[in-house]
């Protein structure tokens, strides 16, 4: 692992504890502050996590999870993942430096949270608990993209060539880390707790614990197809049940105090996929288009979210999509002939100053519905499934009154005769709900379950070829070559993450 990753600058170095405005300035000189306080480090690290989750990781999953393609006449657009273009993504050209920011920025964040954890463990364990929970989230995301990764020796500046731990061992270690974080928060007592520096929950302990449990449930469901993990999953579910706080009951939103003053101070999703601070359309706004597969799935169930998320095509009207990986001339897939994001307001694009969505309530309900259906937790799968739809409708601005009509349709109703496979019914609606807001989870569901059915591969590759994982970035190959070599000659279209069947 490149030492430069570990000795990264602290984005939080000049955070204002009352409004956190300066944490938004990614160009701040870290040497301007001689002391990095707990609040500075926490707020800045959480903002980095937000940008990584809502843009970089989310973006790749949106393309490979079946939602996004590229307007044919927009070429060479560079994505939020440095060194990657939409053409590489659409063609499944998984080279060493493909989406390298997922690796680089995740380990940068992990190191910063480790510093926070160490400097607060004794005197401010609430902060240490937060650090452990988000570190666990980052390690899980890294495994989902790379499988075996540095874990036991990660974040130690004295070790520049850390060993790689097996993906399943990292998963177990990450869940233990999250469990430890929960304990820290519950046992923090009268010690210092964050307020405005906590840009997710403003120091609300119960909200943190619910979020941690929800992350753990997602990770356990990723392993649902592994029979050998049955006893382990049962034991981990028992821990969540015994803890007793349950799962999130609202969208997890990051709000550091976004402003209109500069691009890097706006909501990162808004800036990247809609407009910059001068009101100019972003390159990705012009490039990103819904897939024809997505629009067809919306139309099959008369889904009201379609018209709130997307605008009609400039030329010809109507909602028009593209095929991922289209490399031959096709004017019907040009930018003006297809649907762009609608906004701001309803749908996915809110406003430049709106909080960023880190984890949706809709996903939490669908996770629980699947877990109930599998017999892992008590509850009513149907009610949780319907709550997932309602939560997605609420986030995208669909009126509450629209739910009943939508939910009665064949192809939607949980008890409809066409829903012989209840897991498939749950995942189908989860997939619609995660469009553009959590592509990574949608891609993970497709890799573990093959759902939604019929999702096409890129037209640039042979039929049924789909990405399974990423290759290690070139920076890691050059600085930790011996450990990378031990992993074998990785092919992102062949080699799998440990939880893929």
C-alpha positions as CSV (number, residue, x, y, z in Angstrom):
1,X,0.0,0.0,0.0
2,X,1.4,3.3,-1.0
3,X,2.7,5.3,2.0
4,X,1.2,8.5,0.4
5,X,-2.3,7.0,1.1
6,X,-1.5,6.8,4.8
7,X,0.0,10.2,5.2
8,X,-2.8,12.0,3.5
9,X,-3.9,15.5,4.4
10,X,-6.8,16.0,6.7
11,X,-9.7,17.6,4.9
12,X,-11.1,18.6,8.3
13,X,-8.1,20.6,9.3
14,X,-9.9,23.9,9.4
15,X,-13.4,22.9,10.2
16,X,-15.5,25.3,12.1
17,X,-17.2,23.5,15.0
18,X,-20.4,25.5,14.8
19,X,-21.2,25.4,11.1
20,X,-18.5,23.1,9.6
21,X,-18.4,25.4,6.6
22,X,-14.6,25.3,6.1
23,X,-14.6,21.5,6.0
24,X,-16.2,21.9,2.6
25,X,-13.1,23.5,1.2
26,X,-11.0,20.7,-0.2
27,X,-8.3,23.1,-1.2
28,X,-7.4,24.1,2.4
29,X,-3.8,23.9,3.3
30,X,-3.5,21.2,6.1
31,X,-0.4,22.9,7.4
32,X,-2.4,26.0,8.3
33,X,-3.6,24.3,11.5
34,X,-1.2,23.0,14.1
35,X,-3.8,21.0,16.0
36,X,-6.3,18.6,14.5
37,X,-9.1,18.4,17.0
38,X,-11.5,15.5,17.3
39,X,-14.3,17.6,15.8
40,X,-12.1,18.7,12.9
41,X,-11.0,15.2,12.1
42,X,-14.5,13.7,12.5
43,X,-16.3,16.3,10.3
44,X,-13.7,16.2,7.5
45,X,-13.5,12.4,7.5
46,X,-17.3,12.1,7.4
47,X,-17.5,14.5,4.4
48,X,-14.9,12.4,2.6
49,X,-16.9,9.3,3.3
50,X,-20.0,11.1,2.0
51,X,-18.3,12.1,-1.3
52,X,-16.9,8.6,-1.8
53,X,-20.2,6.8,-1.1
54,X,-22.6,9.1,-2.9
55,X,-20.5,9.7,-6.0
56,X,-17.5,7.5,-6.7
57,X,-18.8,4.1,-5.4
58,X,-22.4,4.9,-6.2
59,X,-21.5,5.9,-9.8
60,X,-19.8,2.7,-10.8
61,X,-22.6,0.6,-9.4
62,X,-25.2,2.6,-11.3
63,X,-23.6,1.7,-14.6
64,X,-22.9,-2.0,-13.7
65,X,-26.2,-2.3,-11.7
66,X,-28.3,-1.7,-14.8
67,X,-29.4,1.9,-14.3
68,X,-27.1,4.2,-16.3
69,X,-25.6,4.3,-19.8
70,X,-23.9,7.1,-21.7
71,X,-25.4,9.3,-24.4
72,X,-23.7,8.1,-27.6
73,X,-22.5,11.5,-28.8
74,X,-20.8,12.4,-25.5
75,X,-17.3,10.9,-25.5
76,X,-14.4,10.6,-23.1
77,X,-16.2,12.0,-20.0
78,X,-14.1,11.4,-16.9
79,X,-16.0,10.1,-13.9
80,X,-15.6,10.8,-10.3
81,X,-13.3,7.8,-10.1
82,X,-10.0,9.2,-11.3
83,X,-8.5,7.7,-14.4
84,X,-11.8,6.1,-15.5
85,X,-13.9,7.2,-18.4
86,X,-17.5,6.3,-19.2
87,X,-16.2,4.5,-22.3
88,X,-14.1,2.2,-20.1
89,X,-17.0,1.6,-17.8
90,X,-19.4,0.8,-20.6
91,X,-17.0,-1.5,-22.3
92,X,-16.1,-3.3,-19.1
93,X,-12.5,-2.5,-19.7
94,X,-11.2,-3.2,-16.2
95,X,-7.6,-2.2,-16.2
96,X,-5.3,-1.8,-13.3
97,X,-6.0,1.9,-12.7
98,X,-9.8,1.4,-13.2
99,X,-11.8,3.3,-10.6
100,X,-8.7,3.7,-8.5
101,X,-10.3,6.3,-6.2
102,X,-12.4,3.5,-4.6
103,X,-9.2,2.0,-3.3
104,X,-7.2,5.1,-2.7
105,X,-9.8,7.2,-1.0
106,X,-11.2,4.3,1.1
107,X,-7.8,3.7,2.6
108,X,-7.2,7.4,3.1
109,X,-10.5,7.5,5.1
110,X,-9.7,4.4,7.0
111,X,-6.4,5.9,8.1
112,X,-8.0,9.1,9.3
113,X,-10.7,7.3,11.2
114,X,-8.0,5.1,12.8
115,X,-6.2,8.3,14.1
116,X,-9.6,9.5,15.4
117,X,-10.2,6.2,17.1
118,X,-6.8,6.1,18.8
119,X,-6.9,9.6,20.1
120,X,-10.4,9.3,21.5
121,X,-10.7,5.7,22.7
122,X,-10.0,6.6,26.3
123,X,-11.4,10.1,26.8
124,X,-14.1,10.3,24.1
125,X,-15.3,6.8,23.2
126,X,-18.3,8.1,21.3
127,X,-16.0,9.5,18.7
128,X,-14.0,6.2,18.6
129,X,-17.3,4.3,18.1
130,X,-18.2,6.4,15.1
131,X,-14.7,5.8,13.7
132,X,-15.0,2.1,14.0
133,X,-18.5,1.9,12.5
134,X,-17.5,3.9,9.4
135,X,-14.2,2.1,9.1
136,X,-16.2,-1.1,9.1
137,X,-18.4,0.3,6.3
138,X,-15.3,1.2,4.2
139,X,-13.7,-2.2,4.7
140,X,-16.9,-3.9,3.6
141,X,-17.1,-1.8,0.5
142,X,-13.5,-2.6,-0.4
143,X,-14.1,-6.3,-0.2
144,X,-17.2,-5.9,-2.4
145,X,-15.0,-4.4,-5.1
146,X,-11.6,-6.2,-4.6
147,X,-12.2,-9.3,-2.4
148,X,-8.9,-9.9,-0.6
149,X,-7.5,-6.7,0.8
150,X,-5.2,-5.4,3.6
151,X,-7.1,-5.4,6.9
152,X,-5.1,-6.6,9.9
153,X,-2.1,-4.5,8.9
154,X,-3.9,-1.6,7.3
155,X,-3.5,2.0,8.6
156,X,-0.1,1.3,10.3
157,X,2.3,3.9,8.9
158,X,5.3,1.6,9.8
159,X,4.0,-1.1,7.4
160,X,4.1,0.1,3.8
161,X,3.6,-3.4,2.3
162,X,0.7,-4.8,4.3
163,X,-0.3,-8.4,3.9
164,X,-3.7,-9.2,2.3
165,X,-6.4,-10.8,4.3
166,X,-9.0,-13.0,2.8
167,X,-12.3,-11.3,1.9
168,X,-14.4,-13.4,4.2
169,X,-12.0,-12.7,7.1
170,X,-12.2,-9.0,6.4
171,X,-16.0,-9.1,6.4
172,X,-16.0,-10.9,9.7
173,X,-13.4,-8.4,11.1
174,X,-15.4,-5.4,9.8
175,X,-18.6,-6.6,11.5
176,X,-16.6,-7.1,14.8
177,X,-15.3,-3.6,14.4
178,X,-18.8,-2.2,14.0
179,X,-20.0,-4.2,17.0
180,X,-17.2,-2.7,19.0
181,X,-18.2,0.7,17.8
182,X,-21.7,0.2,19.0
183,X,-20.3,-0.8,22.4
184,X,-18.2,2.3,22.6
185,X,-21.1,4.6,21.9
186,X,-23.4,2.8,24.3
187,X,-20.7,2.9,27.0
188,X,-19.6,6.5,26.4
189,X,-21.6,7.8,29.4
190,X,-20.9,11.4,30.3
191,X,-17.8,11.7,28.1
192,X,-17.6,14.1,25.2
193,X,-20.0,13.5,22.3
194,X,-20.0,15.3,19.0
195,X,-22.7,17.7,18.0
196,X,-22.4,19.7,14.8
197,X,-19.2,17.9,13.8
198,X,-21.2,14.7,13.4
199,X,-22.7,15.6,10.0
200,X,-24.9,12.5,10.0
201,X,-26.7,12.3,13.3
202,X,-25.5,15.3,15.4
203,X,-24.4,13.0,18.2
204,X,-27.6,11.0,18.4
205,X,-26.4,7.7,19.9
206,X,-29.5,5.7,19.0
207,X,-29.3,6.8,15.4
208,X,-25.7,5.6,15.2
209,X,-26.5,2.2,16.6
210,X,-29.4,1.7,14.3
211,X,-27.2,2.7,11.3
212,X,-24.5,0.3,12.5
213,X,-27.1,-2.6,12.8
214,X,-28.4,-1.8,9.3
215,X,-24.9,-1.9,7.8
216,X,-24.3,-5.3,9.5
217,X,-27.6,-6.7,8.1
218,X,-26.6,-5.7,4.6
219,X,-23.3,-7.4,4.9
220,X,-24.9,-10.6,6.2
221,X,-27.4,-10.6,3.3
222,X,-24.5,-10.4,0.9
223,X,-23.5,-13.8,2.2
224,X,-26.9,-15.3,1.8
225,X,-26.0,-17.7,-0.9
226,X,-23.2,-19.3,1.1
227,X,-24.5,-22.4,2.9
228,X,-21.3,-22.7,4.9
229,X,-22.0,-19.3,6.4
230,X,-25.4,-20.3,7.8
231,X,-24.3,-20.7,11.5
232,X,-22.2,-17.6,11.3
233,X,-25.1,-15.5,10.0
234,X,-27.4,-16.9,12.7
235,X,-24.9,-15.9,15.4
236,X,-24.5,-12.4,14.0
237,X,-28.2,-11.9,13.7
238,X,-28.5,-12.9,17.3
239,X,-26.1,-10.2,18.3
240,X,-28.2,-7.6,16.5
241,X,-31.3,-8.9,18.1
242,X,-29.7,-8.9,21.5
243,X,-28.5,-5.4,21.1
244,X,-32.1,-4.4,20.7
245,X,-32.0,-1.0,19.0
246,X,-33.2,-2.3,15.6
247,X,-32.5,-0.6,12.2
248,X,-32.7,2.9,10.8
249,X,-36.1,4.6,10.7
250,X,-35.2,7.5,8.5
251,X,-32.9,8.2,5.5
252,X,-29.3,8.7,6.6
253,X,-28.3,12.2,5.4
254,X,-25.0,14.0,5.5
255,X,-25.4,17.7,6.2
256,X,-22.1,19.7,6.8
257,X,-23.8,22.9,5.7
258,X,-23.6,22.8,1.9
259,X,-23.5,26.3,0.3
260,X,-23.7,27.8,-3.1
261,X,-20.4,29.6,-2.8
262,X,-18.2,27.1,-4.8
263,X,-18.5,23.7,-6.6
264,X,-16.8,21.9,-3.7
265,X,-19.2,23.4,-1.2
266,X,-22.4,22.2,-2.9
267,X,-24.0,18.8,-2.4
268,X,-21.6,16.6,-4.3
269,X,-24.2,14.6,-6.2
270,X,-25.9,17.8,-7.4
271,X,-22.6,19.3,-8.5
272,X,-21.4,16.2,-10.4
273,X,-24.6,15.2,-12.0
274,X,-26.6,18.4,-12.5
275,X,-25.1,22.0,-12.1
276,X,-22.0,23.6,-10.8
277,X,-22.1,26.7,-8.5
278,X,-22.3,29.0,-11.6
279,X,-25.4,27.2,-12.9
280,X,-23.6,25.5,-15.7
281,X,-24.6,21.9,-16.6
282,X,-22.1,19.3,-15.4
283,X,-20.4,17.1,-17.9
284,X,-22.0,14.1,-16.3
285,X,-25.5,15.7,-16.6
286,X,-25.0,15.7,-20.4
287,X,-23.6,12.2,-20.5
288,X,-25.6,10.1,-18.0
289,X,-28.8,8.6,-19.4
290,X,-31.2,5.9,-18.1
291,X,-30.9,2.5,-19.7
292,X,-33.7,1.2,-21.9
293,X,-33.9,-1.7,-19.5
294,X,-34.6,0.6,-16.6
295,X,-37.3,2.6,-18.4
296,X,-38.9,-0.6,-19.5
297,X,-39.1,-1.8,-15.9
298,X,-40.6,1.4,-14.8
299,X,-43.2,1.3,-17.6
300,X,-44.1,-2.3,-16.9
301,X,-45.6,-1.2,-13.6
302,X,-46.7,2.3,-14.4
303,X,-44.1,3.6,-12.0
304,X,-44.6,7.3,-11.0
305,X,-41.0,7.7,-10.1
306,X,-39.9,7.7,-13.7
307,X,-41.4,11.1,-14.5
308,X,-39.9,12.6,-11.3
309,X,-36.4,11.3,-11.8
310,X,-36.1,11.9,-15.6
311,X,-37.1,14.6,-18.1
312,X,-38.6,13.8,-21.5
313,X,-36.1,13.9,-24.4
314,X,-35.5,17.3,-26.0
315,X,-36.0,15.9,-29.5
316,X,-39.1,13.9,-30.0
317,X,-40.3,14.0,-26.4
318,X,-41.1,10.9,-24.3
319,X,-38.8,9.0,-22.0
320,X,-35.9,7.5,-24.0
321,X,-33.0,5.5,-22.8
322,X,-29.7,4.1,-24.1
323,X,-27.9,0.8,-24.3
324,X,-24.8,0.5,-22.1
325,X,-21.6,0.2,-24.2
326,X,-23.1,1.5,-27.5
327,X,-20.1,2.2,-29.7
328,X,-21.6,2.3,-33.1
329,X,-23.4,5.3,-34.5
330,X,-27.0,5.6,-33.3
331,X,-28.6,9.0,-33.3
332,X,-31.5,7.7,-31.2
333,X,-29.0,7.4,-28.3
334,X,-27.6,11.0,-28.6
335,X,-28.0,13.4,-25.6
336,X,-30.9,15.4,-27.1
337,X,-32.7,12.2,-28.1
338,X,-32.7,10.7,-24.6
339,X,-33.8,11.6,-21.1
340,X,-31.6,13.5,-18.7
341,X,-32.1,13.9,-15.0
342,X,-35.0,16.1,-14.0
343,X,-34.3,18.6,-11.3
344,X,-34.0,20.3,-9.0
345,X,-36.6,19.4,-6.5
346,X,-38.3,16.0,-6.7
347,X,-36.7,12.9,-8.0
348,X,-33.0,12.2,-7.4
349,X,-31.6,15.7,-8.0
350,X,-32.7,17.9,-5.0
351,X,-30.9,21.2,-4.5
352,X,-27.3,22.3,-4.3
353,X,-27.6,22.8,-0.5
354,X,-29.7,19.7,0.3
355,X,-28.2,17.0,2.5
356,X,-26.5,14.2,0.7
357,X,-28.2,10.7,0.9
358,X,-25.8,8.2,2.4
359,X,-28.1,5.3,3.1
360,X,-31.8,5.2,2.2
361,X,-34.6,4.2,4.5
362,X,-36.1,2.3,1.5
363,X,-33.0,0.1,1.4
364,X,-33.2,-0.6,5.1
365,X,-36.8,-1.8,4.8
366,X,-36.0,-4.0,1.8
367,X,-33.1,-5.5,3.7
368,X,-35.3,-6.4,6.6
369,X,-38.0,-7.8,4.2
370,X,-35.5,-10.1,2.7
371,X,-34.2,-11.1,6.1
372,X,-37.7,-11.9,7.3
373,X,-38.5,-13.9,4.2
374,X,-35.3,-15.9,4.8
375,X,-36.4,-16.6,8.4
376,X,-33.5,-14.7,9.9
377,X,-35.5,-12.1,11.8
378,X,-39.0,-11.8,13.1
379,X,-41.5,-9.5,11.3
380,X,-43.8,-9.4,8.3
381,X,-42.1,-9.4,5.0
382,X,-45.1,-7.9,3.2
383,X,-45.3,-4.9,5.5
384,X,-41.6,-4.2,5.3
385,X,-41.7,-4.6,1.5
386,X,-44.5,-2.1,1.2
387,X,-42.8,0.3,3.6
388,X,-39.8,0.1,1.3
389,X,-41.9,1.3,-1.6
390,X,-43.5,4.0,0.5
391,X,-40.1,5.3,1.7
392,X,-38.8,5.3,-1.9
393,X,-41.9,7.2,-3.0
394,X,-41.4,9.7,-0.2
395,X,-37.8,10.4,-1.2
396,X,-38.5,10.9,-4.9
397,X,-41.6,13.0,-4.2
398,X,-44.4,10.7,-5.2
399,X,-47.6,11.6,-3.4
400,X,-48.7,9.2,-0.6
401,X,-52.0,8.7,-2.4
402,X,-50.3,7.1,-5.3
403,X,-49.1,4.1,-3.3
404,X,-52.4,2.1,-3.1
405,X,-53.0,2.1,-6.9
406,X,-49.3,1.2,-7.6
407,X,-49.2,-1.5,-5.0
408,X,-52.3,-3.3,-6.3
409,X,-50.8,-4.0,-9.7
410,X,-49.8,-7.4,-10.9
411,X,-46.0,-7.4,-10.8
412,X,-46.0,-5.2,-7.7
413,X,-48.4,-6.6,-5.1
414,X,-46.5,-8.9,-2.6
415,X,-49.2,-11.5,-2.6
416,X,-49.9,-11.4,-6.4
417,X,-50.0,-14.8,-8.0
418,X,-47.0,-13.8,-10.2
419,X,-44.8,-13.4,-7.0
420,X,-44.1,-17.1,-6.6
421,X,-40.5,-16.1,-5.5
422,X,-40.9,-13.6,-2.7
423,X,-37.2,-12.8,-2.6
424,X,-37.3,-11.9,-6.3
425,X,-40.3,-9.6,-5.7
426,X,-38.5,-7.9,-2.9
427,X,-35.3,-7.4,-4.9
428,X,-37.2,-6.1,-8.0
429,X,-38.7,-3.3,-6.0
430,X,-35.4,-2.7,-4.1
431,X,-33.7,-2.3,-7.5
432,X,-36.2,0.3,-8.6
433,X,-35.8,2.2,-5.3
434,X,-32.0,2.2,-5.4
435,X,-31.8,3.8,-8.9
436,X,-29.1,6.4,-8.9
437,X,-28.8,6.6,-5.1
438,X,-27.1,3.3,-4.3
439,X,-25.8,1.6,-7.4
440,X,-23.2,-0.4,-5.5
441,X,-25.8,-2.3,-3.6
442,X,-27.8,-2.9,-6.8
443,X,-24.7,-4.3,-8.4
444,X,-24.0,-6.5,-5.4
445,X,-27.6,-7.9,-5.5
446,X,-27.2,-8.7,-9.1
447,X,-23.9,-10.5,-8.5
448,X,-25.2,-12.6,-5.6
449,X,-28.8,-13.3,-6.9
450,X,-28.8,-12.6,-10.7
451,X,-31.7,-10.1,-10.1
452,X,-33.4,-8.3,-11.6
453,X,-33.8,-11.0,-14.3
454,X,-33.0,-10.1,-17.9
455,X,-30.6,-7.3,-17.1
456,X,-28.5,-7.0,-20.3
457,X,-24.8,-6.9,-20.5
458,X,-22.9,-4.1,-22.2
459,X,-23.5,-4.4,-25.9
460,X,-19.7,-4.0,-26.3
461,X,-19.0,-7.4,-24.9
462,X,-20.3,-11.0,-25.5
463,X,-23.7,-11.7,-24.1
464,X,-23.9,-12.7,-20.4
465,X,-20.5,-11.2,-19.7
466,X,-20.7,-9.0,-16.5
467,X,-18.2,-7.4,-14.2
468,X,-17.5,-9.4,-11.1
469,X,-14.9,-7.2,-9.3
470,X,-12.1,-4.7,-9.8
471,X,-8.4,-5.3,-10.4
472,X,-5.9,-3.8,-7.8
473,X,-4.9,-0.3,-8.8
474,X,-1.6,0.4,-10.4
475,X,-0.3,2.3,-7.3
476,X,-0.8,-0.9,-5.3
477,X,0.7,-3.1,-8.0
478,X,3.9,-0.9,-8.0
479,X,4.3,-0.5,-4.3
480,X,3.1,-3.8,-2.9
481,X,3.7,-6.1,-5.8
482,X,4.5,-9.2,-3.8
483,X,1.2,-9.2,-2.1
484,X,-0.7,-8.4,-5.2
485,X,1.1,-11.2,-7.0
486,X,-0.1,-13.7,-4.4
487,X,-3.7,-12.9,-5.4
488,X,-3.1,-14.3,-8.9
489,X,-3.8,-12.8,-12.3
490,X,-7.1,-11.1,-11.6
491,X,-9.7,-10.8,-14.4
492,X,-12.5,-8.6,-13.4
493,X,-14.9,-10.4,-15.7
494,X,-14.1,-13.8,-14.3
495,X,-12.7,-13.7,-10.7
496,X,-15.4,-13.2,-8.0
497,X,-15.7,-11.7,-4.6
498,X,-16.0,-14.4,-1.9
499,X,-19.7,-14.1,-1.4
500,X,-20.7,-14.5,-5.1
501,X,-22.1,-18.0,-5.8
